[in-house]
Amino acid sequence: MRALPETIAPPRAPVAGGEALGAEPGVDTPACLSLYRRLSAGVTVVTSRHRHTPVGMTASAVTSLSLRPPLLLACLASTSRTLAGIRLQRTFAVHLLREEQVGWAESFARTGHEGFGDLRVREVLGTPVLVDALAWTVCLLVEAREYGDHHTVVGEVVATHSGAGRPLLWHDRSYWGLRPAGQ
């Protein structure tokens, strides 16, 4: 049997939540974080309700999953109140932020349900929607599954709106605007 190179971790079973990151086998945490920082993603705010309180969190791990049926996938921290709300309400909204909405991203990353402040919000299927986002969608929960310290949440898109503007991006632990290549 041939030994694996140092940069490849052997396959392992998913780890249930609660273990220290540095205690897990395989590629170490700093190496993973170095890789993850180089991924670029659109910045979103995911919202729902936890009991009667609107909740939300900033997320950059959100992507389209299927066009037929229309499905969206988001990765949320297992300990978040937003995830708990999604599991209770069975609905959630995803908001794509404009490049000038860094304050929204920072607010929802820090405070969650208090991030709504004086933002314009409307209800769609009982879910709080930030009407001034670049785009938003409301989804019905199809599945939530745990993977390590996060859950993937799959939702069926049932309402959507797109506005004008440029998206806010996250790369190398900083916010960025979008510019066409070569400009």
N, CA, C and O of each residue as an XYZ file, in Angstrom:
732
protein
N       0.846     -1.180      0.000
C       0.000      0.000      0.000
C       0.889      1.240      0.000
O       1.882      1.301      0.724
N       0.530      2.208     -0.803
C       1.291      3.428     -0.977
C       0.834      4.481      0.029
O      -0.365      4.607      0.277
N       1.755      5.233      0.609
C       1.424      6.301      1.565
C       0.872      7.514      0.813
O       1.305      7.823     -0.297
N      -0.070      8.178      1.428
C      -0.638      9.389      0.846
C       0.310     10.560      1.044
O       0.993     10.622      2.066
N       0.375     11.496      0.094
C       1.184     12.703      0.309
C       0.678     13.472      1.523
O      -0.475     13.323      1.928
N       1.546     14.290      2.095
C       1.187     15.047      3.305
C      -0.017     15.945      3.120
O      -0.745     16.189      4.083
N      -0.253     16.445      1.921
C      -1.339     17.411      1.712
C      -2.703     16.764      1.555
O      -3.706     17.471      1.454
N      -2.767     15.441      1.531
C      -4.044     14.758      1.388
C      -4.377     14.045      2.685
O      -3.583     13.252      3.191
N      -5.544     14.327      3.215
C      -5.985     13.664      4.441
C      -6.727     12.388      4.075
O      -7.470     12.370      3.094
N      -6.542     11.313      4.848
C      -7.298     10.096      4.565
C      -8.779     10.330      4.815
O      -9.129     11.174      5.640
N      -9.675      9.596      4.117
C     -11.112      9.758      4.356
C     -11.446      9.423      5.795
O     -10.805      8.569      6.407
N     -12.451     10.097      6.337
C     -12.868      9.825      7.713
C     -14.356     10.050      7.843
O     -14.972     10.710      7.006
N     -14.919      9.509      8.877
C     -16.343      9.683      9.145
C     -16.598     11.109      9.621
O     -15.719     11.709     10.241
N     -17.787     11.673      9.346
C     -18.108     13.012      9.854
C     -18.024     13.045     11.374
O     -18.353     12.072     12.053
N     -17.578     14.181     11.891
C     -17.431     14.357     13.335
C     -18.660     15.057     13.873
O     -19.073     16.083     13.331
N     -19.252     14.528     14.925
C     -20.390     15.187     15.571
C     -19.897     16.477     16.204
O     -18.723     16.585     16.560
N     -20.785     17.459     16.348
C     -20.413     18.761     16.906
C     -19.830     18.669     18.299
O     -20.059     17.694     19.015
N     -19.074     19.688     18.683
C     -18.578     19.771     20.040
C     -17.090     19.521     20.192
O     -16.527     19.942     21.203
N     -16.416     18.866     19.259
C     -14.988     18.614     19.398
C     -14.208     19.857     19.012
O     -14.639     20.648     18.173
N     -13.042     20.015     19.645
C     -12.167     21.127     19.297
C     -11.653     20.916     17.878
O     -11.339     19.788     17.498
N     -11.562     21.989     17.085
C     -11.131     21.867     15.701
C      -9.742     21.259     15.582
O      -9.507     20.450     14.684
N      -8.824     21.619     16.451
C      -7.463     21.124     16.364
C      -7.319     19.665     16.745
O      -6.259     19.084     16.511
N      -8.343     19.048     17.324
C      -8.243     17.669     17.801
C      -8.655     16.656     16.743
O      -8.602     15.455     17.008
N      -9.059     17.087     15.563
C      -9.550     16.170     14.550
C      -8.413     15.673     13.674
O      -7.448     16.402     13.441
N      -8.514     14.429     13.181
C      -7.475     13.898     12.298
C      -7.553     14.540     10.925
O      -8.555     15.165     10.577
N      -6.491     14.382     10.146
C      -6.494     14.892      8.775
C      -5.780     16.220      8.671
O      -4.941     16.555      9.507
N      -6.117     16.972      7.643
C      -5.496     18.273      7.409
C      -5.793     19.168      8.604
O      -6.919     19.196      9.100
N      -4.779     19.901      9.067
C      -4.984     20.718     10.263
C      -5.803     21.966      9.955
O      -5.938     22.370      8.800
N      -6.344     22.563     11.006
C      -7.224     23.716     10.879
C      -6.568     24.880     10.142
O      -7.198     25.444      9.247
N      -5.323     25.272     10.474
C      -4.725     26.391      9.729
C      -4.619     26.119      8.224
O      -4.816     27.031      7.422
N      -4.315     24.892      7.836
C      -4.223     24.572      6.404
C      -5.591     24.698      5.734
O      -5.692     25.226      4.627
N      -6.637     24.218      6.398
C      -7.995     24.342      5.844
C      -8.401     25.802      5.747
O      -8.947     26.230      4.730
N      -8.140     26.568      6.796
C      -8.513     27.985      6.775
C      -7.760     28.731      5.673
O      -8.311     29.643      5.058
N      -6.520     28.357      5.423
C      -5.749     28.980      4.350
C      -6.412     28.732      2.999
O      -6.496     29.632      2.164
N      -6.879     27.514      2.795
C      -7.601     27.189      1.561
C      -8.925     27.945      1.496
O      -9.218     28.591      0.490
N      -9.724     27.872      2.553
C     -11.057     28.486      2.561
C     -10.993     29.988      2.332
O     -11.889     30.550      1.703
N      -9.935     30.660      2.836
C      -9.802     32.107      2.636
C      -9.653     32.459      1.165
O      -9.974     33.576      0.759
N      -9.172     31.526      0.369
C      -8.956     31.800     -1.045
C     -10.208     31.568     -1.901
O     -10.230     31.916     -3.081
N     -11.227     30.990     -1.309
C     -12.504     30.860     -2.010
C     -13.186     32.225     -2.043
O     -13.138     32.968     -1.063
N     -13.807     32.549     -3.146
C     -14.569     33.794     -3.257
C     -16.047     33.441     -3.330
O     -16.431     32.450     -3.951
N     -16.866     34.258     -2.692
C     -18.301     33.970     -2.669
C     -19.096     35.258     -2.528
O     -18.614     36.258     -1.998
N     -20.323     35.203     -3.016
C     -21.246     36.298     -2.791
C     -21.665     36.316     -1.328
O     -21.785     35.264     -0.700
N     -21.885     37.497     -0.792
C     -22.291     37.640      0.609
C     -23.816     37.678      0.671
O     -24.462     38.430     -0.060
N     -24.373     36.865      1.545
C     -25.819     36.798      1.704
C     -26.191     36.938      3.169
O     -25.366     36.749      4.063
N     -27.442     37.272      3.389
C     -28.036     37.206      4.722
C     -29.187     36.221      4.625
O     -30.059     36.353      3.766
N     -29.184     35.231      5.512
C     -30.250     34.235      5.573
C     -31.135     34.599      6.756
O     -30.634     34.820      7.858
N     -32.455     34.665      6.539
C     -33.381     35.041      7.613
C     -34.486     34.003      7.779
O     -34.798     33.234      6.870
N     -35.060     34.013      8.970
C     -36.219     33.184      9.287
C     -36.843     33.769     10.545
O     -36.624     34.936     10.869
N     -37.610     32.966     11.244
C     -38.151     33.345     12.548
C     -37.814     32.251     13.534
O     -37.911     31.063     13.227
N     -37.416     32.667     14.724
C     -37.230     31.725     15.832
C     -38.322     32.052     16.832
O     -38.256     33.046     17.554
N     -39.317     31.198     16.857
C     -40.568     31.453     17.568
C     -41.171     32.721     16.959
O     -41.543     32.675     15.786
N     -41.293     33.828     17.653
C     -41.899     35.021     17.057
C     -40.873     36.097     16.730
O     -41.238     37.190     16.298
N     -39.602     35.802     16.930
C     -38.550     36.786     16.722
C     -37.886     36.589     15.367
O     -37.492     35.470     15.039
N     -37.749     37.667     14.558
C     -37.000     37.518     13.308
C     -35.523     37.276     13.631
O     -34.958     37.919     14.515
N     -34.913     36.349     12.909
C     -33.495     36.031     13.093
C     -32.810     36.040     11.738
O     -33.446     35.809     10.710
N     -31.523     36.307     11.741
C     -30.774     36.312     10.494
C     -29.292     36.166     10.758
O     -28.806     36.448     11.854
N     -28.589     35.727      9.747
C     -27.139     35.590      9.850
C     -26.501     35.814      8.486
O     -27.113     35.562      7.449
N     -25.272     36.287      8.506
C     -24.509     36.457      7.290
C     -23.945     35.098      6.885
O     -23.463     34.340      7.727
N     -24.011     34.799      5.593
C     -23.493     33.524      5.094
C     -22.860     33.743      3.725
O     -23.362     34.525      2.918
N     -21.759     33.048      3.471
C     -21.147     33.116      2.138
C     -21.184     31.757      1.443
O     -20.832     31.658      0.268
N     -21.603     30.710      2.152
C     -21.698     29.383      1.539
C     -23.150     29.129      1.135
O     -23.879     28.392      1.798
N     -23.548     29.760      0.030
C     -24.900     29.648     -0.509
C     -24.752     29.442     -2.011
O     -23.946     30.115     -2.652
N     -25.519     28.522     -2.574
C     -25.423     28.284     -4.012
C     -26.717     27.703     -4.567
O     -27.523     27.132     -3.832
N     -26.901     27.857     -5.867
C     -28.016     27.192     -6.526
C     -27.708     25.698     -6.542
O     -26.549     25.296     -6.643
N     -28.743     24.888     -6.442
C     -28.566     23.440     -6.417
C     -29.244     22.788     -7.620
O     -28.711     21.840     -8.197
N     -30.427     23.298     -7.999
C     -31.184     22.701     -9.095
C     -32.118     23.749     -9.686
O     -32.622     24.621     -8.978
N     -32.340     23.649    -10.992
C     -33.299     24.526    -11.648
C     -34.679     23.879    -11.718
O     -35.689     24.573    -11.604
N     -34.737     22.581    -11.900
C     -35.990     21.832    -11.973
C     -35.954     20.673    -11.015
O     -35.371     19.650    -11.374
N     -36.519     20.733     -9.835
C     -37.210     21.884     -9.252
C     -36.192     22.937     -8.797
O     -35.014     22.627     -8.620
N     -36.644     24.177     -8.610
C     -35.722     25.233     -8.183
C     -35.320     25.033     -6.716
O     -36.134     25.196     -5.807
N     -34.040     24.675     -6.507
C     -33.533     24.418     -5.155
C     -32.299     25.262     -4.895
O     -31.490     25.506     -5.791
N     -32.171     25.702     -3.654
C     -31.049     26.504     -3.192
C     -30.437     25.796     -1.999
O     -31.158     25.171     -1.221
N     -29.119     25.877     -1.834
C     -28.420     25.248     -0.718
C     -27.658     26.311      0.064
O     -26.990     27.159     -0.527
N     -27.755     26.269      1.374
C     -27.003     27.178      2.242
C     -26.343     26.354      3.337
O     -26.910     25.366      3.803
N     -25.158     26.755      3.743
C     -24.450     26.110      4.852
C     -24.469     27.061      6.033
O     -23.991     28.192      5.943
N     -25.029     26.590      7.152
C     -25.197     27.433      8.339
C     -24.571     26.777      9.552
O     -24.592     25.554      9.688
N     -24.015     27.592     10.433
C     -23.433     27.075     11.668
C     -24.490     26.319     12.463
O     -25.615     26.792     12.628
N     -24.119     25.148     12.949
C     -25.073     24.293     13.671
C     -25.627     24.945     14.925
O     -26.714     24.588     15.378
N     -24.902     25.889     15.489
C     -25.324     26.527     16.737
C     -26.147     27.793     16.526
O     -26.529     28.439     17.501
N     -26.431     28.168     15.270
C     -27.086     29.448     15.024
C     -28.583     29.413     15.338
O     -29.255     28.404     15.120
N     -29.085     30.523     15.847
C     -30.532     30.674     16.075
C     -31.277     30.700     14.752
O     -32.445     30.315     14.685
N     -30.607     31.154     13.699
C     -31.252     31.178     12.386
C     -31.555     29.752     11.937
O     -32.656     29.483     11.457
N     -30.615     28.847     12.080
C     -30.862     27.442     11.735
C     -31.997     26.883     12.580
O     -32.875     26.194     12.060
N     -31.988     27.170     13.874
C     -33.067     26.697     14.747
C     -34.411     27.232     14.266
O     -35.406     26.508     14.268
N     -34.443     28.501     13.853
C     -35.673     29.089     13.339
C     -36.134     28.428     12.052
O     -37.324     28.167     11.875
N     -35.203     28.160     11.158
C     -35.545     27.505      9.897
C     -36.153     26.135     10.166
O     -37.135     25.749      9.531
N     -35.576     25.413     11.097
C     -36.085     24.074     11.410
C     -37.496     24.137     12.003
O     -38.321     23.256     11.759
N     -37.765     25.194     12.787
C     -39.108     25.358     13.372
C     -40.120     25.871     12.350
O     -41.212     25.316     12.227
N     -39.763     26.922     11.620
C     -40.682     27.593     10.693
C     -40.856     26.844      9.370
O     -41.902     26.927      8.726
N     -39.807     26.109      8.978
C     -39.789     25.376      7.708
C     -39.736     26.306      6.495
O     -39.982     25.875      5.368
N     -39.411     27.588      6.727
C     -39.196     28.542      5.641
C     -37.982     29.396      5.979
O     -37.619     29.554      7.145
N     -37.359     29.946      4.933
C     -36.252     30.883      5.133
C     -36.106     31.743      3.890
O     -36.593     31.398      2.814
N     -35.426     32.867      4.059
C     -35.145     33.766      2.937
C     -33.637     33.920      2.811
O     -32.913     33.917      3.807
N     -33.179     34.053      1.582
C     -31.772     34.322      1.293
C     -31.717     35.639      0.547
O     -32.433     35.836     -0.435
N     -30.862     36.545      1.015
C     -30.731     37.878      0.432
C     -29.316     38.052     -0.092
O     -28.357     37.907      0.665
N     -29.169     38.360     -1.368
C     -27.876     38.685     -1.949
C     -27.643     40.169     -1.697
O     -28.492     41.002     -2.016
N     -26.489     40.493     -1.123
C     -26.226     41.884     -0.761
C     -25.519     42.632     -1.881
O     -24.770     42.057     -2.671
N     -25.788     43.951     -1.921
C     -25.097     44.857     -2.838
C     -23.745     45.228     -2.225
O     -23.548     45.133     -1.014
N     -22.818     45.651     -3.090
C     -21.482     45.983     -2.598
C     -21.500     47.115     -1.563
O     -20.577     47.207     -0.754
N     -22.510     47.968     -1.565
C     -22.574     49.041     -0.558
C     -23.259     48.601      0.741
O     -23.454     49.423      1.637
N     -23.624     47.328      0.857
C     -24.330     46.843      2.043
C     -23.413     46.053      3.005
O     -23.851     45.108      3.662
N     -22.161     46.456      3.066
C     -21.210     45.833      3.996
C     -21.731     45.949      5.430
O     -21.576     45.018      6.221
N     -22.339     47.073      5.765
C     -22.883     47.262      7.116
C     -23.908     46.201      7.473
O     -23.946     45.733      8.611
N     -24.739     45.817      6.516
C     -25.717     44.752      6.764
C     -24.989     43.452      7.091
O     -25.317     42.771      8.063
N     -23.999     43.117      6.268
C     -23.253     41.866      6.463
C     -22.607     41.843      7.841
O     -22.674     40.837      8.546
N     -21.984     42.946      8.221
C     -21.320     43.006      9.526
C     -22.318     42.932     10.670
O     -22.072     42.262     11.673
N     -23.439     43.616     10.522
C     -24.454     43.621     11.569
C     -25.029     42.229     11.798
O     -25.135     41.788     12.942
N     -25.402     41.532     10.730
C     -25.964     40.190     10.884
C     -24.907     39.180     11.318
O     -25.238     38.179     11.954
N     -23.655     39.422     10.990
C     -22.584     38.526     11.453
C     -22.386     38.672     12.961
O     -22.059     37.699     13.640
N     -22.584     39.884     13.488
C     -22.383     40.151     14.915
C     -23.592     39.821     15.775
O     -23.465     39.196     16.828
N     -24.770     40.245     15.319
C     -25.899     40.267     16.242
C     -27.072     39.359     15.898
O     -27.925     39.119     16.752
N     -27.138     38.853     14.683
C     -28.261     37.986     14.325
C     -29.585     38.704     14.322
O     -29.830     39.531     13.443
N     -30.458     38.413     15.288
C     -31.813     38.979     15.269
C     -31.823     40.484     15.484
O     -32.781     41.147     15.084
N     -30.791     41.045     16.103
C     -30.752     42.488     16.299
C     -30.263     43.218     15.046
O     -30.332     44.446     14.980
N     -29.768     42.468     14.048
C     -29.245     43.062     12.828
C     -30.300     43.737     11.976
O     -29.960     44.495     11.067
N     -31.590     43.479     12.249
C     -32.651     44.056     11.447
C     -32.747     45.564     11.646
O     -33.094     46.287     10.712
N     -32.443     46.051     12.860
C     -32.437     47.482     13.145
C     -33.557     48.225     12.447
O     -34.731     47.908     12.636
N     -33.194     49.229     11.627
C     -34.192     50.030     10.919
C     -34.296     49.658      9.436
O     -34.760     50.461      8.626
N     -33.865     48.447      9.083
C     -33.962     48.006      7.692
C     -35.421     47.809      7.296
O     -36.262     47.440      8.116
N     -35.703     48.065      6.008
C     -37.061     47.838      5.505
C     -37.281     46.334      5.348
O     -36.557     45.657      4.618
N     -38.300     45.825      6.051
C     -38.594     44.391      6.060
C     -40.058     44.190      5.714
O     -40.918     44.955      6.150
N     -40.337     43.160      4.931
C     -41.714     42.738      4.688
C     -41.806     41.244      4.962
O     -40.790     40.553      5.027
N     -43.007     40.762      5.119
C     -43.237     39.335      5.384
C     -43.644     38.642      4.093
O     -44.542     39.105      3.390
N     -42.987     37.539      3.784
C     -43.377     36.677      2.675
C     -43.450     35.268      3.242
O     -42.437     34.711      3.666
N     -44.645     34.692      3.248
C     -44.879     33.375      3.850
C     -44.418     33.336      5.307
O     -43.896     32.324      5.774
N     -44.615     34.442      6.016
C     -44.235     34.519      7.418
C     -42.752     34.681      7.662
O     -42.302     34.627      8.807
N     -41.982     34.878      6.598
C     -40.529     34.998      6.703
C     -40.116     36.450      6.483
O     -40.588     37.082      5.538
N     -39.241     36.994      7.340
C     -38.787     38.374      7.143
C     -37.898     38.490      5.905
O     -36.941     37.734      5.736
N     -38.237     39.458      5.039
C     -37.500     39.691      3.800
C     -36.962     41.116      3.813
O     -37.704     42.065      4.068
N     -35.681     41.260      3.540
C     -35.020     42.568      3.462
C     -35.237     43.109      2.051
O     -34.578     42.674      1.106
N     -36.155     44.051      1.914
C     -36.610     44.457      0.582
C     -35.562     45.210     -0.231
O     -35.675     45.248     -1.457
N     -34.558     45.805      0.386
C     -33.580     46.591     -0.352
C     -32.329     45.804     -0.745
O     -31.353     46.397     -1.202
N     -32.341     44.487     -0.577
C     -31.209     43.662     -0.990
C     -31.102     43.649     -2.515
O     -32.065     43.979     -3.208
N     -29.940     43.270     -3.035
C     -29.743     43.138     -4.478
C     -30.759     42.152     -5.063
O     -31.329     42.396     -6.126
N     -30.974     41.055     -4.372
C     -31.976     40.062     -4.762
C     -32.347     39.277     -3.517
O     -31.567     39.208     -2.567
N     -33.537     38.683     -3.518
C     -33.936     37.830     -2.395
C     -34.797     36.686     -2.909
O     -35.403     36.763     -3.978
N     -34.829     35.638     -2.122
C     -35.687     34.506     -2.413
C     -36.223     33.946     -1.106
O     -35.542     33.980     -0.081
N     -37.423     33.439     -1.146
C     -37.998     32.736      0.001
C     -38.099     31.269     -0.391
O     -38.532     30.930     -1.492
N     -37.690     30.410      0.534
C     -37.646     28.972      0.276
C     -38.421     28.198      1.331
O     -38.502     28.607      2.489
N     -38.986     27.075      0.913
C     -39.571     26.110      1.834
C     -38.498     25.074      2.137
O     -37.845     24.571      1.223
N     -38.315     24.755      3.397
C     -37.275     23.806      3.791
C     -37.567     22.423      3.217
O     -38.647     21.872      3.428
N     -36.616     21.874      2.501
C     -36.697     20.519      1.964
C     -35.933     19.570      2.879
O     -36.408     18.482      3.203
N     -34.732     20.001      3.293
C     -33.891     19.142      4.124
C     -32.849     19.978      4.847
O     -32.357     20.972      4.314
N     -32.517     19.568      6.063
C     -31.387     20.123      6.810
C     -30.583     18.933      7.306
O     -31.117     18.035      7.958
N     -29.297     18.936      6.990
C     -28.453     17.796      7.352
C     -27.143     18.288      7.939
O     -26.535     19.229      7.429
N     -26.715     17.646      9.008
C     -25.484     18.034      9.706
C     -24.257     17.448      9.024
O     -24.218     16.274      8.658
N     -23.250     18.315      8.865
C     -21.932     17.914      8.388
C     -20.916     18.658      9.235
O     -20.748     19.867      9.072
N     -20.241     17.969     10.127
C     -19.256     18.619     10.991
C     -19.916     19.675     11.851
O     -20.908     19.393     12.523
N     -19.377     20.898     11.843
C     -19.901     21.970     12.688
C     -20.940     22.842     11.968
O     -21.314     23.899     12.476
N     -21.403     22.411     10.801
C     -22.415     23.137     10.036
C     -23.532     22.190      9.606
O     -23.407     20.968      9.687
N     -24.617     22.787      9.151
C     -25.723     22.054      8.526
C     -25.875     22.576      7.101
O     -25.731     23.774      6.859
N     -26.163     21.690      6.166
C     -26.604     22.150      4.855
C     -28.118     22.244      4.925
O     -28.786     21.357      5.457
N     -28.637     23.305      4.394
C     -30.068     23.549      4.364
C     -30.454     23.656      2.895
O     -29.932     24.505      2.171
N     -31.356     22.807      2.461
C     -31.841     22.834      1.084
C     -33.266     23.363      1.108
O     -34.111     22.881      1.862
N     -33.517     24.360      0.271
C     -34.844     24.939      0.205
C     -35.370     24.990     -1.211
O     -34.611     25.186     -2.160
N     -36.680     24.812     -1.353
C     -37.325     24.970     -2.652
C     -37.734     26.432     -2.803
O     -38.455     26.978     -1.967
N     -37.271     27.047     -3.867
C     -37.546     28.461     -4.135
C     -39.028     28.623     -4.484
O     -39.525     27.999     -5.422
N     -39.735     29.479     -3.710
C     -41.160     29.700     -3.964
C     -41.491     31.167     -4.253
O     -42.588     31.466     -4.724
N     -40.568     32.074     -3.979
C     -40.761     33.490     -4.293
C     -39.376     34.094     -4.483
O     -38.422     33.701     -3.811
N     -39.271     35.043     -5.393
C     -37.972     35.659     -5.645
C     -38.143     37.059     -6.225
O     -39.168     37.376     -6.829
N     -37.125     37.886     -6.031
C     -37.094     39.236     -6.595
C     -35.635     39.601     -6.842
O     -34.772     39.328     -6.008
N     -35.362     40.218     -7.991
C     -34.009     40.687     -8.308
C     -34.052     42.172     -8.600
O     -34.927     42.655     -9.318
N     -33.087     42.898     -8.028
C     -32.959     44.330     -8.259
C     -31.713     44.621     -9.074
O     -31.140     43.725     -9.693
N     -31.301     45.877     -9.070
C     -30.123     46.302     -9.825
C     -28.971     46.583     -8.869
O     -29.185     46.879     -7.694
N     -27.767     46.489     -9.375
C     -26.581     46.795     -8.585
C     -25.517     45.728     -8.753
O     -25.676     44.781     -9.524
N     -24.434     45.900     -8.019
C     -23.321     44.942     -8.049
C     -23.300     44.160     -6.744
O     -23.622     44.706     -5.689
N     -22.922     42.876     -6.807
C     -22.922     42.056     -5.596
C     -21.746     42.355     -4.674
O     -20.682     42.787     -5.117
N     -21.958     42.120     -3.406
C     -20.901     42.176     -2.401
C     -20.249     40.798     -2.356
O     -20.942     39.782     -2.308
N     -18.920     40.762     -2.371
C     -18.181     39.499     -2.366
C     -17.351     39.357     -1.096
O     -17.005     40.348     -0.453
N     -17.035     38.115     -0.743
C     -16.184     37.790      0.402
C     -14.993     37.002     -0.116
O     -15.164     35.964     -0.756
N     -13.781     37.491      0.157
C     -12.554     36.811     -0.269
C     -11.428     37.187      0.691
O     -11.253     38.359      1.024
N     -10.673     36.193      1.129
C      -9.510     36.398      2.001
C      -9.869     37.230      3.231
O      -9.143     38.145      3.621
N     -11.014     36.884      3.831
C     -11.522     37.505      5.061
C     -11.778     39.005      4.929
O     -11.658     39.752      5.900
N     -12.135     39.441      3.702
C     -12.453     40.848      3.445
C     -13.614     40.940      2.470
O     -13.868     40.014      1.699
N     -14.320     42.072      2.511
C     -15.396     42.348      1.562
C     -14.800     43.005      0.321
O     -13.856     43.790      0.407
N     -15.373     42.667     -0.837
C     -14.900     43.185     -2.106
C     -16.100     43.533     -2.982
O     -17.192     42.992     -2.814
N     -15.869     44.448     -3.918
C     -16.842     44.732     -4.961
C     -16.454     43.971     -6.222
O     -15.341     43.455     -6.324
N     -17.348     43.904     -7.154
C     -17.127     43.168     -8.404
C     -16.723     44.135     -9.497
O     -17.385     45.150     -9.714
N     -15.645     43.825    -10.181
C     -15.219     44.598    -11.342
C     -14.976     43.601    -12.481
O     -14.455     42.510    -12.247
N     -15.347     43.967    -13.700
C     -15.047     43.078    -14.822
C     -13.528     42.849    -14.936
O     -12.739     43.753    -14.661
N     -13.136     41.653    -15.335
C     -11.715     41.314    -15.470
C     -11.045     42.281    -16.442
O     -11.627     42.639    -17.466
N      -9.829     42.702    -16.121
C      -9.074     43.587    -16.983
C      -9.365     45.066    -16.783
O      -8.810     45.902    -17.496
N     -10.221     45.404    -15.829
C     -10.520     46.841    -15.595
C      -9.922     47.318    -14.314
O     -10.072     48.488    -13.960
